[in-house]
């Protein structure tokens, strides 16, 4: 799997990139709440920003690929939402 960042939520852009990658069999597109600074003792919960990402896979994408609870970085919650998954036609 590799992940790409987009400027807009556009599944067609992810699909085109997947189509141009020989091993890509499917992808997910999603919003990710990220910190503007690396959380640390001096700033454990920095301001957030929203990133739009595509994750590309070497296998067909199922429902489990679009379910992600995120993670904690110090006191900052990374949250993933708006995930949709797509697989290439066989």
C-alpha positions as CSV (number, residue, x, y, z in Angstrom):
1,X,0.0,0.0,0.0
2,X,1.1,3.5,-0.6
3,X,-0.7,6.8,0.2
4,X,-1.1,9.9,-1.8
5,X,-2.3,13.4,-0.8
6,X,-4.8,15.3,-2.8
7,X,-5.9,19.0,-2.9
8,X,-9.6,18.0,-3.3
9,X,-11.8,15.0,-2.6
10,X,-11.9,13.5,-6.1
11,X,-12.2,9.8,-6.5
12,X,-11.6,10.1,-10.3
13,X,-8.1,11.4,-9.6
14,X,-7.4,8.4,-7.4
15,X,-8.9,6.1,-10.0
16,X,-6.7,7.5,-12.7
17,X,-3.5,7.1,-10.6
18,X,-4.5,3.6,-9.8
19,X,-5.1,2.8,-13.5
20,X,-1.6,4.1,-14.3
21,X,0.0,1.8,-11.7
22,X,0.5,-1.8,-12.8
23,X,0.0,-3.4,-9.4
24,X,-2.9,-1.3,-8.2
25,X,-6.1,-3.3,-7.8
26,X,-8.1,-0.9,-5.7
27,X,-8.0,2.3,-3.6
28,X,-9.6,4.2,-0.8
29,X,-10.2,7.9,-0.6
30,X,-10.7,9.6,2.8
31,X,-10.3,12.7,5.0
32,X,-7.8,12.6,7.7
33,X,-7.6,15.0,10.7
34,X,-3.9,15.7,11.2
35,X,-1.9,17.9,13.6
36,X,-0.4,21.1,12.2
37,X,2.6,20.5,14.5
38,X,4.2,17.3,15.8
39,X,2.5,16.7,19.2
40,X,5.0,16.8,22.0
41,X,5.2,17.8,25.7
42,X,5.3,21.5,24.8
43,X,2.3,21.2,22.6
44,X,0.4,17.9,23.1
45,X,-2.7,18.9,21.2
46,X,-1.9,21.3,18.3
47,X,-4.4,22.8,16.0
48,X,-5.8,20.4,13.4
49,X,-5.8,20.5,9.6
50,X,-7.7,18.2,7.2
51,X,-5.8,16.1,4.7
52,X,-7.4,14.3,1.8
53,X,-5.7,11.0,1.0
54,X,-5.8,8.1,-1.4
55,X,-4.5,4.7,-0.4
56,X,-3.6,2.3,-3.1
57,X,-3.7,-1.5,-2.7
58,X,-2.4,-4.6,-4.6
59,X,-5.7,-6.4,-3.9
60,X,-9.4,-5.7,-4.3
61,X,-10.8,-3.3,-1.7
62,X,-13.4,-4.6,0.8
63,X,-15.4,-2.9,3.6
64,X,-12.6,-3.5,6.1
65,X,-10.3,-1.2,4.1
66,X,-12.7,1.8,4.7
67,X,-12.9,1.3,8.4
68,X,-10.1,3.0,10.4
69,X,-10.3,4.4,13.9
70,X,-7.2,6.6,13.5
71,X,-4.7,6.9,16.3
72,X,-3.5,9.1,19.2
73,X,-0.3,11.2,18.9
74,X,0.2,12.4,22.4
75,X,-3.1,14.2,23.2
76,X,-4.0,14.7,19.6
77,X,-6.6,12.4,18.0
78,X,-5.9,11.6,14.3
79,X,-9.4,10.8,12.9
80,X,-10.3,9.3,9.5
81,X,-13.7,9.9,8.0
82,X,-15.5,10.0,4.7
83,X,-13.7,6.9,3.5
84,X,-14.9,5.2,0.3
85,X,-13.3,2.2,-1.3
86,X,-13.1,1.2,-5.0
87,X,-11.8,-1.9,-6.8
88,X,-10.9,-2.4,-10.4
89,X,-13.1,-4.6,-12.5
90,X,-11.6,-8.0,-12.9
